[in-house]
Amino acid sequence: MMTRISFVLGLGLALAAAGACGSAGAPTTLLPTPPVGAQAPLQMGAAQLKAYLPLLKNKRVGLVVNQTSRLGSTYLVDTLKALHVNLTAIFAPEHGFRGEAADGATITDGRDARTGVPVRSVYGKTKKPTPEMLADVDVLVFDIQDVGTRFYTFISTLHYVMEAAAEQGKTVVVLDRPNPNGMLVDGPVLEAKYRSFVGLDPLPICHGLTVGELAQMLNGEKWLAGGRQCALKVIPMAGGYTHATPYPLPVRPSPNLPTARAVALYPSVCLFEGTNVSVGRGTDRPFEVIGGPTQPATRPYQFTPRPNAGSPTPPLNGQLCYGLDLHQPAAQEPAQAFTLKYLLDFYQQSTDKAHFFSKYFEELAGTDSLRAQVLAGRSEASIRASWEPKLGQFKARRRKYLLYPER
């Protein structure tokens, strides 16, 4: 192979320059070349072909990918297929390989129409790849955009992929991407008794890690079943990324996170999924509006959830909800923050406090203390002080696995 790496790098760029189509038919474009002397643009781990193609040579490769797994606007699966990588399986997480399935919808097995590669579901009855699913795979490549919260399920998929790889002697290659909430390390740390698919590991609500850093932590802290560690290779980003680098996502990471504002609000607003308050599923502003029928009618904003593509059966479907429009940040509000102010306010003003919380709230919070503290009328400062010892311990452990500076 003609310095195989040089060849494939050239081919990858040629595919883009020629306008090769991605799996969804979108024309491929290259990122604009920066002017001479300008800082090079941020490059995803997936763009570091020279670093990871040798790891895939003569291997049977399984991809853990979705609609965010792209080089420019070309899907990673198409790029690797064009470079003659032996793709034997695509593993589809929540929302599916194309990212079009609604929240919680069961993902089924199938075949990618463009490449012919079998698609195997890891969201449904099987969330952890089985030995049969990995029988024709030597290397698993994980390339999915995360948003930096414990309850965003793609990191649970990462956990289970690494766990299965450790048990079955497979290698995992993680192609790193930015954490758009990477400056946040905040919230209560998960207690083991509330472990679920929306929280598998002892992380705070905002973990402040990229998926590559998190993969290193899963291995290093021996959080995989039985304390196992998988053969892991992380391909870092290039271009000077720090945890404070702003990163508006070029592709929505899931159907109900369509904007940078929704991604920024998600850590704070998602806790309402465990209450009788709507987060705007079934509206055109999911996670940017909050409200419910048991809030005061004097609230400044009203909306009525209706079925749509992202939420075919939205909570509080057809019910008039009174609440807040958070689409525009308030003056002096930080771009990214985790806050309990909305939760405390909506509980205090609820006209049905007895039914405000659901059983799901503990899984999202990762603890039973937060509900008790809200019921007791404690302030945000008091609640924060209660989780600080464990959060401080997590921050100290986290530092060992950072690939990028904090600022």
Summary of the structure (lengths in Angstrom):
residues: 407
radius of gyration: 21.6
end to end distance: 41.0
largest distance: 71.3
contacts: 1351
relative contact order: 0.12
helix: 31%
strand: 16%
